[in-house]
Amino acid sequence: MRLDVFTLVPAAFDWIRERRPLAAVLGTELDLRVFNYRESTPLSAGQVDDDPYGGGPGMVLRVDVVAAALDNVYGGAPEQRVVALSPQGRQLDQELVEELACQRALTLLSARFEGFDQRILDHLCTDVISIGPYVLSGGEIPALALVDAVARRLPGALTDGSGEVESFSVALDGGLEYPHYTRPAEFRGWTVPEILLSGDHGRIETWRRDHVRSVS
Ligand SMILES: C[S@@+](CC[C@H](N)C(=O)[O-])C[C@H]1O[C@@H](n2cnc3c(N)ncnc32)[C@H](O)[C@@H]1O
């Protein structure tokens, strides 16, 4: 999969390259490219945003700047889905992550300040996605969340199959994963459920099934 991110803060995407599971698939299953709007802006002095028409606070990411950034990389309208990160978009959930992880290529657009000129969302994007009903200062953290969630669904990202039985997975009927415990078996009087220490895999499996919670 090729994942292209457009941002004003490319450095925000440096650390994730070195961390698993993304590091495990980079260069094989995943090609992650990061582009700075400022490098292709048609405006002088690296300008990318402007005052909102009608007045008001904040700066708005310009449509001509985003169009130029896409043209510069794709030579026209990209063939793949183009996702704008915005609090006003469809809320990201595991079902959408699975859908996006099946794409051969994906483009993510992030903004800062007041956000996107509406024409970017209306004409240059196929999807508008929010990571939750709250406002962050920029699209970099939402883009990182999406990149991480998608990357861990790619083949080889999780070596031990731990991605198959997780909260929201089909294996758990979309429910929340059962509790986990590790050593010590007792700490400050807080004990581990006896059944998990029993070595009886059948009963442990039943216990785990019984402790999957449904999403309310
Ligand atoms: C300060 S926000 C703009 C908020 C916008 N003025 C509004 O009220 O809806 C700046 C940028 O951060 C990103 N962003 C903030 N919160 C987000 C969220 N919950 N999901 C996805 N992107 C978000 C978007 O790229 C957004 O354009």
PDBQT file of the ligand as one rigid body, heavy atoms in Angstrom, charges set to zero:
ROOT
HETATM    1  C1  LIG A 301      -8.426  23.604  14.688  1.00  0.00    +0.000 C 
HETATM    2  S1  LIG A 301      -8.928  22.398  13.532  1.00  0.00    +0.000 S 
HETATM    3  C2  LIG A 301     -10.190  23.248  12.621  1.00  0.00    +0.000 C 
HETATM    4  C3  LIG A 301     -11.537  23.117  13.237  1.00  0.00    +0.000 C 
HETATM    5  C4  LIG A 301     -12.632  23.774  12.397  1.00  0.00    +0.000 C 
HETATM    6  N1  LIG A 301     -12.479  25.190  12.381  1.00  0.00    +0.000 N 
HETATM    7  C5  LIG A 301     -13.989  23.381  12.969  1.00  0.00    +0.000 C 
HETATM    8  O1  LIG A 301     -14.489  24.086  13.825  1.00  0.00    +0.000 OA
HETATM    9  O2  LIG A 301     -14.520  22.335  12.584  1.00  0.00    +0.000 OA
HETATM   10  C6  LIG A 301      -7.607  22.355  12.391  1.00  0.00    +0.000 C 
HETATM   11  C7  LIG A 301      -7.444  21.048  11.646  1.00  0.00    +0.000 C 
HETATM   12  O3  LIG A 301      -7.128  20.011  12.551  1.00  0.00    +0.000 OA
HETATM   13  C8  LIG A 301      -7.611  18.777  12.059  1.00  0.00    +0.000 C 
HETATM   14  N2  LIG A 301      -8.502  18.193  13.062  1.00  0.00    +0.000 N 
HETATM   15  C9  LIG A 301      -8.860  18.729  14.242  1.00  0.00    +0.000 A 
HETATM   16  N3  LIG A 301      -9.666  17.938  14.937  1.00  0.00    +0.000 NA
HETATM   17  C10 LIG A 301      -9.836  16.812  14.190  1.00  0.00    +0.000 A 
HETATM   18  C11 LIG A 301     -10.572  15.613  14.364  1.00  0.00    +0.000 A 
HETATM   19  N4  LIG A 301     -11.297  15.388  15.467  1.00  0.00    +0.000 N 
HETATM   20  N5  LIG A 301     -10.528  14.681  13.398  1.00  0.00    +0.000 NA
HETATM   21  C12 LIG A 301      -9.794  14.897  12.279  1.00  0.00    +0.000 A 
HETATM   22  N6  LIG A 301      -9.086  16.028  12.044  1.00  0.00    +0.000 NA
HETATM   23  C13 LIG A 301      -9.101  16.982  12.990  1.00  0.00    +0.000 A 
HETATM   24  C14 LIG A 301      -8.291  19.074  10.729  1.00  0.00    +0.000 C 
HETATM   25  O4  LIG A 301      -7.365  18.847   9.666  1.00  0.00    +0.000 OA
HETATM   26  C15 LIG A 301      -8.645  20.542  10.892  1.00  0.00    +0.000 C 
HETATM   27  O5  LIG A 301      -8.829  21.172   9.659  1.00  0.00    +0.000 OA
ENDROOT
TORSDOF 0
